[in-house]
Amino acid sequence: MLVNLLVWVILGALAGWIASMIMKKNAQMGAIANIVVGIVGAVIGGWVMNLFGASGATGLNLYSLLVAILGAVILLFVVGLVQRAMAK
């Protein structure tokens, strides 16, 4: 169980960091935010992949990392839209 938690934290940190660089939000986010965005992104990415008939995050591998990055980018995009809407 502890190993699974560690895998999620590592995958989340890496995916969140890469997604924040893709979305140009890296300077605004710290390590904890990257981990949270990556973990939530893995869940969102898994849900999106299931809609297309593919599997979600399956462990600490390249496919799971790509799924988590996809979800994290979607999350950051939606958060950006909400922030812009709230600022108006």
trRosetta pair geometry for C-beta under 8 A, 3 or more apart (Angstrom, degrees):
i j d omega theta_ij theta_ji phi_ij phi_ji
1 4 5.7 -50 -151 31 33 112
1 5 6.6 33 151 -17 63 104
2 5 5.6 -52 -151 36 35 114
2 6 6.4 37 150 -19 65 106
3 6 5.6 -54 -148 38 33 113
3 7 6.3 38 151 -23 65 103
4 7 5.6 -51 -148 33 33 114
4 8 6.5 32 153 -18 64 103
5 8 5.8 -54 -151 35 32 110
5 9 6.4 31 152 -18 65 106
6 9 5.7 -53 -147 36 33 111
6 10 6.3 31 155 -17 66 106
7 10 5.9 -55 -146 39 29 108
7 11 6.0 25 157 -14 66 111
7 59 6.6 -47 177 -162 146 63
7 60 4.8 -116 -150 -47 104 113
8 11 5.8 -55 -139 43 28 108
8 12 5.8 30 159 -21 64 112
8 39 5.8 53 170 -115 100 107
8 42 7.4 -137 -144 47 83 161
9 12 5.7 -55 -141 40 25 112
9 13 6.2 28 159 -22 63 106
9 35 5.9 -7 -152 -147 71 122
9 39 7.6 -15 -95 -68 40 119
10 13 5.9 -53 -145 34 27 109
10 14 6.4 19 159 -11 62 110
10 60 6.5 17 86 -117 124 125
11 14 6.1 -62 -148 42 27 106
11 15 5.9 18 160 -12 66 115
11 38 6.4 177 122 153 60 120
11 39 7.6 99 89 -89 91 65
11 42 6.3 56 127 -77 121 144
11 57 7.0 105 161 -159 154 137
11 60 5.9 -136 -64 -106 108 75
11 64 6.2 -45 -140 128 139 115
11 65 6.4 -134 -145 -92 88 70
11 68 5.7 160 160 -37 101 168
12 15 6.0 -60 -136 44 25 105
12 16 5.7 24 165 -18 65 114
12 34 7.4 132 140 131 76 65
12 35 4.5 62 116 -161 116 58
12 36 7.1 60 173 -46 130 10
12 37 7.5 138 -175 70 89 49
12 38 3.2 140 -167 92 52 110
12 39 3.7 -11 -105 -49 135 77
12 41 7.6 140 -133 42 72 97
12 42 6.6 -84 -87 -12 77 124
12 68 7.0 -126 -97 -168 46 140
13 16 6.1 -58 -141 40 21 109
13 17 6.2 22 160 -19 60 111
13 31 6.8 -1 -134 -166 107 81
13 34 5.5 58 -145 116 55 109
13 35 4.7 -11 -77 -89 73 79
13 38 5.9 -106 -23 25 15 158
14 17 5.9 -58 -147 36 26 110
14 18 6.4 20 158 -13 63 109
14 38 6.7 107 58 -134 47 152
14 65 6.3 -42 108 -134 125 111
14 68 7.9 74 83 94 85 138
15 18 6.0 -57 -145 40 29 107
15 19 6.0 27 157 -16 66 111
15 37 7.8 -149 106 109 86 80
15 38 3.7 127 70 -140 94 100
15 41 5.6 -160 134 84 125 133
15 42 6.5 118 57 -59 168 91
15 65 5.9 -163 -77 -155 96 64
15 68 3.5 -68 -113 121 163 115
15 69 4.8 -134 -148 -67 87 62
15 71 7.8 19 163 58 137 92
15 72 5.2 157 145 -16 97 144
16 19 5.8 -57 -141 41 28 109
16 20 6.1 28 158 -21 65 107
16 29 7.4 -140 158 152 105 148
16 33 7.1 177 171 120 137 58
16 34 3.4 146 111 -176 121 61
16 35 5.9 -107 18 -48 153 15
16 36 7.1 83 -102 57 152 45
16 37 3.9 116 -128 74 107 97
16 38 3.2 -90 -31 -39 91 94
16 39 7.7 -16 -48 -4 119 60
16 41 6.6 168 -81 10 71 135
16 72 5.5 -155 -98 -139 51 147
17 20 5.9 -55 -146 35 27 109
17 21 6.7 25 154 -17 61 104
17 26 7.3 53 -161 -122 63 101
17 34 4.7 32 -61 -157 69 139
17 38 7.4 -5 -1 -61 63 128
18 21 5.8 -56 -153 36 32 110
18 22 6.4 34 149 -21 66 105
18 69 5.3 -41 93 -115 124 117
18 72 7.7 101 73 76 81 143
19 22 5.5 -51 -146 35 35 113
19 23 6.1 15 160 -2 68 111
19 37 6.4 -144 75 137 132 121
19 38 7.1 172 16 -88 124 72
19 41 6.2 -150 -33 -109 165 165
19 69 5.3 -179 -64 -150 93 66
19 72 3.4 -133 -34 112 169 118
19 73 4.8 -140 -141 -61 102 65
19 75 7.7 39 157 52 153 98
19 76 5.8 165 150 -8 110 136
20 23 6.1 -62 -138 51 29 98
20 25 4.7 -96 -154 78 80 86
20 26 4.4 119 128 -84 104 62
20 28 7.8 -149 -161 58 117 82
20 29 4.8 -103 -129 38 151 145
20 33 7.9 84 -82 114 143 105
20 34 6.0 -78 -10 -104 138 92
20 37 6.9 94 -56 83 101 159
20 72 7.8 -63 -37 153 65 123
20 76 6.8 173 -95 -97 57 152
21 24 7.4 29 -173 -78 31 36
21 26 4.8 33 -83 -58 62 130
22 69 7.5 92 -6 -176 147 105
22 73 5.7 -39 92 -103 138 113
23 73 6.1 170 -52 -134 111 72
23 76 4.3 -133 -14 122 176 143
23 77 6.8 -136 -116 -62 128 68
23 80 7.3 -155 -177 -38 125 140
25 28 4.9 -59 -172 45 76 115
25 29 5.7 60 132 -18 93 113
25 76 6.0 -156 18 -158 148 130
25 80 7.8 -132 -68 -74 134 114
26 29 6.2 -74 -142 42 28 100
29 33 4.1 -131 -157 95 91 132
29 34 5.6 113 141 -57 123 78
29 37 7.1 -29 -147 -6 148 144
30 33 5.2 97 50 13 65 103
30 34 7.1 -120 104 -6 35 92
31 34 5.7 -55 -150 34 31 113
31 35 6.5 31 154 -19 65 104
32 35 5.7 -53 -151 34 33 112
32 36 6.4 29 154 -15 66 106
33 36 5.8 -55 -145 40 32 109
33 37 6.0 30 157 -17 67 110
34 37 5.8 -56 -141 41 27 109
34 38 6.0 28 158 -20 63 111
35 38 5.8 -59 -147 38 26 111
35 39 6.3 21 158 -16 64 108
36 39 6.0 -57 -145 38 29 106
36 40 6.1 20 160 -9 66 110
37 40 6.1 -58 -141 46 26 105
37 41 5.7 34 154 -26 63 114
37 72 5.1 79 148 -143 91 104
37 75 6.0 178 -154 95 83 138
37 76 6.6 38 -156 -62 132 96
38 41 5.3 -55 -141 39 26 118
38 42 6.5 34 155 -26 62 99
38 68 5.6 34 -170 166 77 121
38 72 5.5 -13 -101 -83 46 138
39 42 5.7 -45 -152 25 32 113
39 43 7.0 30 149 -14 60 100
39 68 7.9 -18 -94 -145 21 118
40 43 5.7 -53 -157 35 38 112
40 44 6.3 34 148 -15 69 107
40 71 7.3 -155 119 140 56 115
40 72 7.4 106 78 -99 76 71
40 75 5.8 101 110 -107 111 159
41 44 5.5 -54 -141 42 35 109
41 45 5.7 36 158 -20 69 109
41 68 5.0 82 106 -176 101 64
41 69 6.9 31 148 -102 138 11
41 70 7.4 151 176 74 100 44
41 71 3.6 142 -179 99 61 91
41 72 2.8 -20 -101 -61 160 70
41 73 7.3 82 -140 5 127 48
41 74 7.2 142 -134 45 84 86
41 75 5.2 -110 -86 6 81 132
42 45 5.7 -51 -137 41 27 112
42 46 6.2 32 157 -22 61 106
42 56 7.4 94 168 169 74 105
42 57 4.5 3 -169 -36 106 152
42 64 7.1 19 -137 179 112 88
42 67 6.5 65 -139 109 64 95
42 68 3.8 -15 -83 -106 81 95
42 71 5.8 -171 -54 54 12 146
42 72 7.7 16 -36 -45 55 93
43 46 5.8 -54 -148 34 27 112
43 47 6.5 28 152 -19 61 105
43 56 7.9 16 -134 -169 31 142
43 71 6.6 155 61 179 44 157
44 47 5.7 -55 -152 35 32 112
44 48 6.4 30 152 -17 66 105
44 71 3.5 143 77 -156 90 106
44 72 7.6 149 54 -53 122 35
44 74 5.6 -150 139 76 136 126
44 75 5.7 167 11 -55 162 101
45 48 5.7 -53 -145 38 33 110
45 49 6.1 31 156 -18 66 107
45 56 6.7 125 105 -148 74 85
45 57 6.8 76 85 -45 111 96
45 67 4.0 140 138 165 127 70
45 68 5.4 -140 28 -86 151 23
45 69 7.3 72 -86 51 152 38
45 70 4.4 112 -121 74 111 95
45 71 2.8 -102 -34 -32 83 108
45 72 7.3 -21 -39 -11 119 63
45 74 7.4 161 -74 19 70 124
46 49 5.7 -54 -143 39 30 110
46 50 6.3 34 155 -22 63 105
46 55 7.7 -29 -143 157 85 52
46 56 2.3 39 -140 -143 96 131
46 57 5.2 -72 -70 3 113 79
46 67 6.0 62 -69 161 60 131
46 71 7.0 -9 1 -60 59 146
47 50 5.7 -54 -150 33 29 112
47 51 6.9 37 149 -25 61 99
47 56 7.1 35 -32 -97 35 127
47 71 7.6 97 34 -111 87 121
48 51 5.6 -49 -158 25 35 116
48 52 7.1 18 150 -4 64 104
48 70 6.6 -125 71 129 143 122
48 71 6.5 -175 12 -87 121 84
48 74 7.0 157 -48 -30 149 164
49 52 5.9 -64 -156 45 38 103
49 54 4.3 -75 180 81 96 101
49 55 6.5 -11 129 91 128 22
49 56 5.3 155 61 -91 123 55
49 67 5.6 -36 -34 -129 144 114
49 70 7.7 103 -52 78 99 147
50 53 7.5 58 -168 -73 34 14
50 54 7.1 -105 -76 67 30 53
50 55 7.4 29 -82 -131 73 26
50 56 6.0 -21 -43 -50 98 98
55 58 5.9 42 127 -62 130 113
56 64 8.0 51 140 -122 58 79
56 67 5.9 141 -166 172 53 152
57 64 4.0 74 -148 -145 76 96
57 67 5.1 -159 -71 84 72 133
57 68 5.8 51 -88 -55 127 94
58 61 6.6 -21 77 36 96 121
58 63 6.5 13 29 88 113 118
58 64 5.3 -133 39 -68 62 111
59 64 5.8 -159 60 -30 38 155
60 64 6.7 -93 -105 65 17 141
61 64 5.2 92 55 13 72 103
61 65 7.0 -132 100 -7 36 92
62 65 5.5 -56 -148 36 33 115
62 66 6.4 32 156 -19 67 104
63 66 5.9 -57 -152 36 30 109
63 67 6.4 30 151 -18 65 106
64 67 5.5 -52 -146 37 34 113
64 68 6.2 33 155 -18 66 107
65 68 5.8 -56 -147 39 29 110
65 69 6.3 31 153 -20 65 106
66 69 5.6 -50 -144 35 32 112
66 70 6.4 37 154 -22 63 103
67 70 5.7 -52 -152 33 30 114
67 71 6.5 25 153 -13 63 107
68 71 5.8 -56 -148 41 32 109
68 72 6.1 32 154 -20 67 109
69 72 5.6 -56 -142 39 30 111
69 73 6.3 33 157 -21 65 104
70 73 6.0 -56 -150 34 26 109
70 74 6.6 26 152 -17 62 106
71 74 5.5 -54 -150 36 34 113
71 75 6.3 36 152 -21 67 105
72 75 5.4 -50 -146 36 34 114
72 76 6.3 32 156 -16 66 105
73 76 5.9 -54 -144 39 30 108
73 77 6.2 35 154 -22 63 108
74 77 5.7 -57 -149 35 29 114
74 78 6.4 24 156 -15 65 107
75 78 6.0 -59 -148 38 28 106
75 79 6.2 27 155 -17 65 109
76 79 5.6 -52 -142 39 31 112
76 80 6.2 37 155 -22 64 105
77 80 5.7 -56 -152 34 28 113
77 81 6.6 29 151 -19 63 104
78 81 5.6 -51 -150 34 34 113
78 82 6.4 33 153 -17 65 105
79 82 5.7 -55 -149 38 32 111
79 83 6.3 34 153 -20 65 106
80 83 5.7 -54 -145 36 30 111
80 84 6.4 28 157 -17 64 105
81 84 5.9 -57 -149 37 30 108
81 85 6.3 28 154 -18 65 108
82 85 5.6 -56 -146 38 31 111
82 86 6.2 29 155 -19 66 108
83 86 5.8 -56 -144 38 30 109
83 87 6.3 33 155 -25 64 107
84 87 5.7 -54 -147 31 32 114
84 88 7.0 35 155 -26 62 101
85 88 6.2 -53 -158 22 33 111
